[in-house]
Amino acid sequence: MARAVSLVSLLVTLLVVGWMLTAQHGPNDRKTSREIAQAEQSAAGVSFQQAQTELEAHHALDGTYAGVSLGGFGVTLARADASSYCIQDATSHLAVPGGTVTAGSC
């Protein structure tokens, strides 16, 4: 009898723990995913701003955007000349002059 009671209590405990775990990962997962996507988008925006600052400083000194090293900014310089450039990361790009960050590569 004691063995049956302990097995039933173990089963009930496992069911309660399982229910708590599934309830914890319900709608909050979607909210968390959305928040992570927003954070990644904000981080990409900061990377582009920092790279733009570096490019503008180089242009002010040398008169061209070509030849700038953007190591450490999380973006790559896809193309550059004396009057324009395009930088990109894994998911988006920024073409200057007059561009905004948009999805895709340069």
PyMOL commands that set and color helices and strands:
alter all, ss='L'
color gray80, all
select helices_A, chain A and resi 2-24+27-62
alter helices_A, ss='H'
color red, helices_A
select strands_A, chain A and resi 76-80+85-88+92-96+102-103
alter strands_A, ss='S'
color yellow, strands_A
deselect
rebuild
show_as cartoon
